[in-house]
């Protein structure tokens, strides 16, 4: 098990990168602490797999360092890094039994057979593979094959970390939840550094203690699922996390705050003072649908909106409202009656976020 430090790390597939757009991974300084359960979350093409391959040694970064427990490993091949990597599609030996697949990494390291037997049985018990332990791997179901692939990393005592590259892609939806919980159990039992790459926020939140959200080759926020939801540090995090995502509205400066479509949005004195010193015109306000306050009747400081549509999801309703020329979403509890015509909403100041150049501006507490 190791602490993994990505120090001033950047990577480009171009020989002479000239601009930020030429980089698959933009410069970052990031630490994965020993024994942590992490998720690397983001859309396709954001650099997740590139970053994972740099950590494992399948790819050498063009700039910066990869440190394992403060030791530089940039030039060290994957075998010497003791990294176990589980890919989207199971990598196993079809002609071998499940037992022999699990035993292979240990036998390759010349581990005594008695210890091989003990470790294989331990991992097979955890992954619920005992019933198929002596079956040929070619006869397994997709989820069983993926569990064998995971197990080959878990049998090793010397593993520095286990990297999962969207490992549940081929798994039936009704089995995904079970395997995610199994991975969480494994982490708690073995205390191994685990990094789980996915584009699915539910997978990330179920597995990880902390999530690194990637966008455009950068880690734009690193935090707990609650932090990502309540205080998104970047507009992409607000949009990507949550269902539906955060309401984001382009605004301009106005007296006492910002405005859009002649609708005034007041801000605190501190945020107004900050805006006065910032030259950028890339300004947005954001609020999650869950935090939009829907009133039953007109109240002071509430905005008047028009109900455009709604979705009844059983446990709650999602309202689509027109405010000025903008469409916003609001969540309504299942026991609330659906409003008709005009809907009165307000944005509680504690949940209204201001973004400048896509990044959150936080008030000092």
C-alpha positions as CSV (number, residue, x, y, z in Angstrom):
1,X,0.0,0.0,0.0
2,X,1.3,3.4,-0.9
3,X,0.7,7.1,-0.9
4,X,0.6,8.3,-4.5
5,X,1.7,11.9,-5.2
6,X,1.2,13.4,-8.6
7,X,3.7,16.3,-8.4
8,X,3.4,19.1,-11.0
9,X,2.1,16.4,-13.3
10,X,1.0,17.1,-16.9
11,X,0.8,15.1,-20.1
12,X,0.4,15.8,-23.8
13,X,0.3,13.5,-26.7
14,X,1.9,16.2,-28.8
15,X,5.7,16.4,-29.0
16,X,5.7,20.2,-28.6
17,X,2.5,21.3,-26.8
18,X,2.0,25.1,-27.1
19,X,-1.3,25.8,-25.4
20,X,-3.5,24.3,-22.6
21,X,-5.7,22.7,-25.2
22,X,-2.7,20.5,-26.3
23,X,-2.6,18.8,-22.9
24,X,-4.7,15.6,-22.1
25,X,-3.7,16.2,-18.5
26,X,-3.1,19.8,-17.4
27,X,-0.6,20.5,-14.6
28,X,-1.8,19.3,-11.3
29,X,-0.4,18.5,-7.8
30,X,-2.5,15.8,-6.2
31,X,-2.1,13.3,-3.4
32,X,-3.9,10.0,-3.0
33,X,-3.3,9.0,0.7
34,X,-2.4,5.5,1.7
35,X,-5.4,3.3,2.4
36,X,-7.9,5.7,0.9
37,X,-10.9,4.8,-1.2
38,X,-11.1,7.3,-4.1
39,X,-13.1,7.8,-7.2
40,X,-12.0,9.6,-10.3
41,X,-15.2,10.9,-11.9
42,X,-15.8,12.7,-15.2
43,X,-17.2,12.4,-18.7
44,X,-15.6,10.5,-21.6
45,X,-12.4,12.2,-22.9
46,X,-11.7,14.3,-19.7
47,X,-8.4,12.4,-19.0
48,X,-9.4,9.8,-16.4
49,X,-7.9,6.8,-18.1
50,X,-4.8,8.7,-19.2
51,X,-4.2,9.7,-15.5
52,X,-4.8,6.1,-14.4
53,X,-2.3,4.7,-16.9
54,X,0.3,7.2,-15.8
55,X,-0.1,6.0,-12.2
56,X,0.2,2.4,-13.2
57,X,3.2,3.0,-15.4
58,X,1.5,2.1,-18.7
59,X,2.2,5.7,-19.8
60,X,5.0,8.0,-18.8
61,X,4.1,11.6,-18.2
62,X,5.6,14.3,-20.4
63,X,6.0,16.6,-17.4
64,X,6.2,16.3,-13.6
65,X,6.7,13.3,-11.3
66,X,4.8,10.3,-10.0
67,X,5.9,9.5,-6.4
68,X,5.1,6.4,-4.4
69,X,5.8,7.0,-0.7
70,X,8.0,10.0,-1.8
71,X,10.0,7.8,-4.3
72,X,10.0,8.8,-7.9
73,X,8.7,6.0,-10.1
74,X,8.4,7.8,-13.5
75,X,10.8,5.4,-15.2
76,X,9.8,2.3,-13.2
77,X,7.9,-0.3,-15.3
78,X,4.4,-1.4,-14.2
79,X,5.7,-4.7,-12.8
80,X,8.0,-3.0,-10.3
81,X,5.3,-0.6,-9.1
82,X,3.2,-3.4,-7.7
83,X,0.0,-1.9,-9.1
84,X,-3.0,-4.1,-9.7
85,X,-5.3,-2.7,-12.5
86,X,-8.8,-3.9,-13.3
87,X,-10.0,-2.8,-16.7
88,X,-13.5,-2.3,-18.2
89,X,-13.4,-5.8,-19.7
90,X,-12.1,-8.8,-17.6
91,X,-8.5,-9.8,-18.2
92,X,-8.3,-13.4,-17.2
93,X,-7.1,-16.7,-18.6
94,X,-10.1,-18.5,-20.0
95,X,-8.3,-21.9,-20.2
96,X,-7.5,-21.9,-16.5
97,X,-9.8,-22.6,-13.6
98,X,-10.9,-19.7,-11.3
99,X,-8.5,-21.1,-8.6
100,X,-5.6,-21.0,-11.0
101,X,-6.4,-17.5,-12.2
102,X,-6.4,-16.2,-8.6
103,X,-3.3,-18.2,-7.8
104,X,-1.4,-17.0,-10.9
105,X,0.1,-13.7,-9.5
106,X,1.2,-15.5,-6.3
107,X,2.8,-18.4,-8.1
108,X,4.5,-16.0,-10.5
109,X,6.1,-14.4,-7.5
110,X,7.1,-17.9,-6.2
111,X,4.9,-17.7,-3.1
112,X,4.8,-21.0,-1.2
113,X,1.8,-23.2,-2.3
114,X,0.4,-23.3,1.3
115,X,0.1,-19.5,1.3
116,X,-1.3,-19.5,-2.2
117,X,-4.0,-21.8,-1.1
118,X,-4.8,-19.7,2.0
119,X,-4.9,-16.4,0.0
120,X,-7.0,-17.8,-2.9
121,X,-9.6,-19.3,-0.5
122,X,-9.7,-16.0,1.5
123,X,-10.3,-13.9,-1.6
124,X,-12.8,-16.5,-3.1
125,X,-14.8,-16.3,0.1
126,X,-15.0,-12.5,0.0
127,X,-15.9,-12.4,-3.7
128,X,-18.4,-15.3,-3.3
129,X,-16.5,-17.4,-5.9
130,X,-16.2,-20.6,-3.9
131,X,-18.9,-22.4,-5.9
132,X,-17.1,-21.8,-9.2
133,X,-13.5,-22.1,-7.9
134,X,-12.7,-25.2,-9.9
135,X,-14.6,-24.2,-13.0
136,X,-12.9,-23.1,-16.2
137,X,-13.0,-19.3,-16.5
138,X,-14.5,-19.5,-20.0
139,X,-17.7,-20.8,-18.5
140,X,-18.3,-17.9,-16.1
141,X,-20.8,-15.1,-16.4
142,X,-19.6,-11.5,-17.1
143,X,-19.9,-10.5,-13.5
144,X,-18.1,-13.6,-12.3
145,X,-15.2,-13.0,-14.7
146,X,-14.9,-9.4,-13.4
147,X,-14.8,-10.6,-9.8
148,X,-12.0,-13.0,-10.8
149,X,-10.2,-10.1,-12.4
150,X,-10.6,-8.1,-9.2
151,X,-9.5,-11.0,-7.1
152,X,-6.2,-11.3,-8.9
153,X,-5.3,-7.9,-7.5
154,X,-6.5,-8.7,-4.0
155,X,-4.5,-11.9,-3.5
156,X,-1.3,-10.0,-3.5
157,X,0.1,-8.7,-0.1
158,X,2.6,-6.4,-1.8
159,X,0.2,-4.4,-3.9
160,X,0.8,-0.6,-3.7
161,X,-2.7,0.2,-5.0
162,X,-5.6,-1.2,-7.0
163,X,-6.8,0.9,-9.9
164,X,-10.3,0.2,-11.3
165,X,-10.9,1.6,-14.8
166,X,-14.7,1.6,-15.1
167,X,-14.9,-2.1,-14.0
168,X,-18.7,-2.5,-14.0
169,X,-19.2,-1.5,-17.7
170,X,-20.1,-5.1,-18.7
171,X,-22.1,-5.9,-15.6
172,X,-25.8,-6.2,-15.6
173,X,-27.5,-3.2,-13.9
174,X,-29.1,-5.3,-11.1
175,X,-25.7,-6.7,-10.2
176,X,-23.8,-3.4,-10.2
177,X,-25.1,-2.3,-6.8
178,X,-24.0,-5.6,-5.2
179,X,-20.5,-5.4,-6.7
180,X,-20.1,-1.8,-5.6
181,X,-20.9,-2.7,-2.0
182,X,-18.6,-5.7,-2.3
183,X,-15.7,-3.4,-3.3
184,X,-16.5,-1.1,-0.4
185,X,-16.4,-4.1,1.9
186,X,-13.0,-5.3,0.4
187,X,-11.5,-1.8,1.0
188,X,-12.6,-1.7,4.6
189,X,-11.2,-5.2,5.2
190,X,-7.9,-4.9,3.4
191,X,-7.2,-1.1,3.8
192,X,-5.7,-0.9,0.3
193,X,-5.3,2.3,-1.6
194,X,-8.0,2.1,-4.3
195,X,-8.8,4.5,-7.1
196,X,-12.0,3.9,-9.0
197,X,-12.5,5.5,-12.4
198,X,-16.0,6.1,-13.6
199,X,-18.4,8.5,-15.4
200,X,-21.2,7.4,-13.1
201,X,-21.8,9.6,-10.1
202,X,-23.7,6.9,-8.3
203,X,-20.9,4.5,-8.6
204,X,-18.4,7.1,-7.4
205,X,-20.5,8.1,-4.4
206,X,-21.2,4.5,-3.4
207,X,-17.6,3.4,-3.5
208,X,-15.5,6.4,-2.5
209,X,-14.8,8.4,0.6
210,X,-13.5,11.2,-1.6
211,X,-14.1,12.0,-5.3
212,X,-11.9,13.8,-7.7
213,X,-14.0,15.4,-10.5
214,X,-12.1,15.8,-13.7
215,X,-13.0,18.2,-16.5
216,X,-10.9,19.2,-19.5
217,X,-7.8,17.4,-18.2
218,X,-8.0,19.0,-14.7
219,X,-9.2,17.9,-11.3
220,X,-11.6,20.8,-10.7
221,X,-12.7,19.6,-7.3
222,X,-11.7,16.9,-4.8
223,X,-14.0,16.3,-1.9
224,X,-16.7,14.1,-0.2
225,X,-19.9,13.4,-2.1
226,X,-21.7,15.9,0.2
227,X,-19.1,18.6,-0.5
228,X,-19.5,18.1,-4.2
229,X,-23.3,18.4,-3.9
230,X,-23.6,21.3,-1.5
231,X,-20.6,23.4,-2.5
232,X,-19.6,22.7,-6.1
233,X,-16.3,24.4,-6.7
234,X,-16.8,24.6,-10.5
235,X,-19.8,25.0,-12.7
236,X,-19.1,21.6,-14.3
237,X,-19.3,20.0,-10.9
238,X,-22.6,21.7,-10.3
239,X,-23.9,20.5,-13.7
240,X,-22.4,17.0,-13.5
241,X,-23.3,16.1,-9.9
242,X,-27.0,15.7,-9.1
243,X,-30.1,14.7,-11.1
244,X,-31.0,17.2,-12.4
245,X,-27.9,19.2,-12.1
246,X,-27.5,22.7,-10.7
247,X,-29.4,25.6,-12.2
248,X,-26.7,27.9,-13.8
249,X,-27.6,31.3,-15.1
250,X,-25.4,33.8,-16.8
251,X,-25.6,37.2,-15.1
252,X,-24.1,40.7,-15.3
253,X,-23.2,43.2,-12.5
254,X,-26.0,45.4,-11.2
255,X,-26.6,47.6,-8.2
256,X,-26.4,45.5,-5.1
257,X,-25.8,42.3,-6.9
258,X,-26.2,40.8,-10.3
259,X,-29.1,40.5,-12.8
260,X,-30.4,38.7,-15.8
261,X,-33.4,39.6,-18.0
262,X,-34.0,42.6,-15.8
263,X,-34.4,40.3,-12.8
264,X,-32.3,41.4,-9.8
265,X,-30.4,38.9,-7.7
266,X,-29.0,40.5,-4.5
267,X,-25.6,39.4,-3.2
268,X,-23.9,39.9,0.1
269,X,-21.7,43.0,0.7
270,X,-18.6,40.8,0.6
271,X,-19.4,39.3,-2.8
272,X,-20.4,42.7,-4.2
273,X,-17.0,44.0,-3.0
274,X,-15.2,41.1,-4.7
275,X,-17.1,41.7,-8.0
276,X,-16.1,45.3,-8.0
277,X,-12.4,44.3,-8.2
278,X,-12.8,41.6,-10.8
279,X,-12.5,42.5,-14.5
280,X,-14.1,39.3,-15.9
281,X,-17.6,39.3,-17.4
282,X,-17.9,35.5,-17.2
283,X,-20.3,35.5,-14.3
284,X,-22.9,32.9,-13.3
285,X,-25.1,32.2,-10.3
286,X,-26.1,28.7,-9.5
287,X,-28.5,27.0,-7.2
288,X,-29.5,23.3,-7.0
289,X,-33.1,22.4,-7.6
290,X,-33.3,20.9,-4.1
291,X,-32.5,24.3,-2.6
292,X,-35.0,26.4,-4.6
293,X,-37.7,27.4,-2.1
294,X,-41.2,26.9,-3.6
295,X,-43.9,29.0,-1.8
296,X,-47.6,28.2,-1.7
297,X,-48.5,31.9,-2.0
298,X,-46.9,35.3,-2.9
299,X,-44.3,36.4,-0.4
300,X,-41.8,39.4,-0.2
301,X,-38.6,38.9,-2.2
302,X,-40.0,35.8,-4.1
303,X,-39.7,35.6,-7.8
304,X,-42.8,35.0,-9.9
305,X,-42.3,32.1,-12.4
306,X,-44.4,30.2,-14.8
307,X,-44.8,26.4,-14.5
308,X,-43.7,24.9,-17.9
309,X,-43.8,21.2,-17.0
310,X,-43.3,18.7,-14.3
311,X,-42.0,15.2,-13.7
312,X,-43.6,13.0,-11.0
313,X,-40.8,10.7,-9.8
314,X,-42.9,9.1,-7.0
315,X,-40.8,10.3,-4.0
316,X,-40.7,13.9,-5.4
317,X,-41.6,16.1,-8.3
318,X,-39.3,18.1,-10.5
319,X,-40.8,21.3,-11.7
320,X,-39.5,23.2,-14.8
321,X,-40.1,26.9,-14.3
322,X,-39.7,29.9,-16.6
323,X,-38.0,32.9,-14.8
324,X,-37.5,35.7,-17.2
325,X,-36.2,34.0,-20.3
326,X,-34.5,31.2,-18.3
327,X,-35.7,27.7,-17.5
328,X,-34.9,26.5,-14.0
329,X,-35.6,23.3,-12.1
330,X,-37.1,23.0,-8.6
331,X,-37.7,20.0,-6.5
332,X,-41.1,19.6,-4.8
333,X,-41.7,17.0,-2.0
334,X,-44.2,14.3,-2.8
335,X,-46.7,15.6,-0.2
336,X,-46.8,19.1,-1.7
337,X,-49.6,19.8,-4.2
338,X,-48.6,20.7,-7.7
339,X,-48.9,24.4,-8.2
340,X,-51.0,25.8,-11.1
341,X,-50.0,28.7,-13.3
342,X,-47.8,31.1,-11.4
343,X,-45.2,29.7,-9.0
344,X,-43.4,31.7,-6.4
345,X,-39.8,30.8,-5.6
346,X,-36.9,32.2,-3.7
347,X,-33.2,31.4,-3.6
348,X,-31.9,31.1,0.0
349,X,-28.6,33.0,0.2
350,X,-26.7,30.2,1.8
351,X,-27.4,28.0,-1.2
352,X,-27.0,30.6,-4.0
353,X,-23.5,30.3,-5.5
354,X,-21.5,32.9,-7.5
355,X,-19.1,31.7,-10.2
356,X,-16.4,33.8,-11.9
357,X,-14.7,32.3,-14.9
358,X,-16.5,29.0,-13.9
359,X,-15.0,28.8,-10.4
360,X,-16.8,29.3,-7.2
361,X,-16.3,32.5,-5.2
362,X,-16.8,31.7,-1.5
363,X,-17.5,34.1,1.3
364,X,-15.2,34.0,4.2
365,X,-16.8,32.4,7.2
